[in-house]
Amino acid sequence: MNVLSIIGNLTKDPELKYSSEGKAYTKYTVAVPRRFNRNEADFFYCTSLGKQGENVAEYCRKGSKVGVVGQVNIDRKDDKTYVNVLADSVDFLTPKGNQSNNGSDQRDPFENEGQSTTYNPDDLPF
């Protein structure tokens, strides 16, 4: 079974592209700090396909913490080794408030937290 699970930070903004058939894919690099030497990191070149790729491009930025599970492929080129991951799942681990909203003016649903709210009992599903 070929499964890799990593948690790390994006090294730059993800790049959303489209294939000649019009299918979305996103490429991004995840830096994973080493366990016993936090000053060193391993770099994984990840690809997400379809809607997942579009979501990564929309909601993640340089520095975002992500968890990636996928299939690993090792490439050797010009005396360098590249670890490529085809992502099966991506979890966004950066808290919402720490992320830039990409220029959109979305309203914070918790801005009135702690204040009383009125509701219609007929709107409740139970």
N, C-alpha and C positions, 0 to 999 in steps of 0.2 A: 504494500500500500504506500503510495507517494503522497503524504500530507505534511505540510509545514504550517506551524502556527507561530506568529510573531506579534509583538506589541512594540511600537516605536513611534517616531515622529517623522512627518514628511520633511524632506530636505528642501523642497521647492514646491510651488503651486503645481497641482496636477495638470496634465495636458490632455484635453479632450480632442479626439480626432474621429473621423468617419472613414470607413473603408470604401472601396470603389462601389460596393453593393449598398452603401448607405447605412451600414451598421456602426453604432457608436462603440468606441473603446477609449480607455483612459490609461495613460502611462504615468507612473509616479514612483519615487524612490523613498523607501522607509529606512531610517537609521535606527538600529537597535543597539543600545548600550550593552557592553559586555558585562557579565555578571560580577566579576571580581575586580574589574578595572573600569570604572565609570567614565574615564577619560578617553576610552577607545570605543569604537562602534563598528558594527558590521552593517553593510549596505545591501539592501534587497531591491531589485528592480521589479516592480509589480505592474500587472496589467489587469484591469477590470473591464468586462464586456457588457454591452447593452445598457439597460436601465441602471444597473449597479455602477457602471462607469460614469454615466451621466450624473448620478448622485454624488459620487466621489468628487467629480469636477466642480459640482455646485456647492457642496457643503464643506469641503476641506481646503485648507490653505497651508502654506509653508508653516511648519511648526505644529500642525494638528497632530494629536495623538490618535493612532488608529490601531486596531487589532485586525490582522489579516490571516485568513486560513485559505490555503490553496495548494496547488501542485507545484513542485519545484523542478527547475531545469537548470543544469550547470553548463555554461558556455565558457570555452577558453579561446581567447583571441589575443594575438600579439603579446604573449607571455602574461596575460591578465586573466583572472577568473571572475566571471559574472554569475551571480545567483539570481535567476529570473523566477518570478512567482506568477502563475496564472491564478488569480483570486477566485475562490468559490464564495467567500463571504468577507465583508469588510464591516467592522464595527467602529463607529465614530465615538471616540472616548474623550474628546475634549469637551468640557462643559459648555453649554450653549452661550453663556455670558462671556466666555473667553474667546469667542470666535468672531471675526468680523462678519457683518451681514452682507457682504458683497455689494454694498451700495443700495440695497433695498430698504424700504422704510417699513419693515414689519413691526407691528405693535407687539409689545411684550404681554403675553396673556396673564402674567402674574403681577403686573404693575400696581394693581389695587389690592394686593394681598393683605389680609388682616382687616379689611373693611367689610362691613356687612353687605350682603347681596340679597336682592329680592328675586324670587322665582315663583313660577306658577306650578302648583302641585300636579296639575294635569300634564305637565311636560316630563315628569319623572317616569322612567320605564317600569316602575314597580308599584 
